[in-house]
Amino acid sequence: MTKIQYGNGSEISQDKEINLKDYFEVIKSRLWIVIVFAILTTTGGYFYSQYTSVPLYETSTRIIIGTENQDMKTLMVMIKDPIIMEKVKNELNLQGSAEGIASRITVEQVDESRVVRISVIDTNPEAAVVIANATAKTYKSEIVKLLNFKEVQLLSEAKLNPYPINESQNKVVMAAAIFGIIAGVGLIFLLDSLDGSVKRESDVETILGVPVIGSVSNMNKKKFVSKKRKAKGYEVRSESVDVK
Amino acid sequence: MTLNKTGRATLKKRNLITLSNSNSIISDQFRTIRTNMRFLAKENEERVFLISSPGVGEGKSTTTANLAVSMAQQKEKVLLIDANLRSPIVDQIFKISNEIGLTDVLSYKKTFQEAVHHSEIGRLEILTSGLPVSNPAELLGNEMMRELLETVARTYDIVLIDSPSVLASTETRMLANICDGVILVLNRGKTELENAAKARRVLELAHANLLGAIINKK
């Protein structure tokens, strides 16, 4: 690390030895930086998540496709086919492309059965219900025309789900807080490595080549009243040690 | 003798902890420094100490004043000289007049006995800087200063000199040369280690006797 050359040729090099106590002292002396950083990034993260997150709602409808497994896959893929999606879009007067609607729809087979669940995610809970039901209905009528397959039954209609599925925005805030703490600690060590001021008595003794004969605490009020009311006779005791 | 009466009542200033709070932790720390200085000085019968620091604002004057009071409280005959002719502050710490002081003595306008203040703190006597002059380096560098120090070294148990910073002014080097010992005040978290090393080199060049360091904690 830093090396400073002194008059008598001796040099001080900072130990690379890991000393946790030193690290702790370094952090403790500038702890306010960590606190300020953590508060700033946490509030930043909180507002970020508040302003950018849009609540998403999910709902699903179930249909029964009356066929064996090999055809099941084809029939399931057909649900998200642009032909079906285009019909749904036109029927509901939706914005965006057919692919855009398809991307919000998930089709899955329930437990290897003939029941297929069509889940829809939308920013509007009612729109999710409408899209899910329209998809199932359109699929049922269209598949007859496309593949001449009639074994589709609507099992359960989509219901309104008023609770957003992405409520756990705390993750962003937590990540921001952790980032703040790490950045704060990093800054402390950066400042510490740039700071070449007097810190330890041993450094002073090495550089000056003379002993440190004493240190004086900061003269703030807290320290000089601390022993004020104690032992009035104390001074007399110290006076008794007289050399001259 | 006459001037010392001014401001006796207001002597308790915040900076003079050793006087206002003689039982505080800080006063204890000054007692420790006092004791250590005695051990350092004993070997060679050193009496005249210069207290300085590498840079400005590291607590020289406050440290010197408290140390002087601490020594005076131990019934020693102490003389405190404010040799910081550029920005004297000792008179403000003790709340005494600075109309007559070191500059008058060095320019032969007054005798030392006329200029010195007798404080009521033990046998502490203070020689303030005197009115500002245009040539502080020449005044402190002349033969009168050396003579003055030789004289006071005979009459006082200990002489403390508050001086400008080592690196900022040249007169400190001259003073360091004619004093028995130099003590550097370093401010923890403020004094750069590099400046401390520079100050040491400067003092070595001046053939000063660097005795020790006092660390002022922030």
Interface residues (C-beta under 8 A of the other chain):
Chain A: I4 Y6 G7 I12 D195 G196 S197 V198 K199 E201 D203 V204 E205 I207 L208 G209 V210 P211 V212 I213 G214 S215 V216 S217 N218 M219 K223 F224 V225 S226 K227 K228 K230 A231 Y234 E235 S238 E239 D242 V243 K244
Chain B: R14 N15 I17 S20 N21 S22 N23 S24 I25 I26 S27 D28 Q29 F30 R31 T32 I33 N36 M37 R38 L40 G59 T62 T63 N66 Q73 Q74 K75 E76 D157 I183 L184 L186 N187 R188 G189 K190 T191 E192 L193 E194 A196 A197 R200 R201 E204 L210 L211 G212 A213 I214 I215 N216 K217 K218
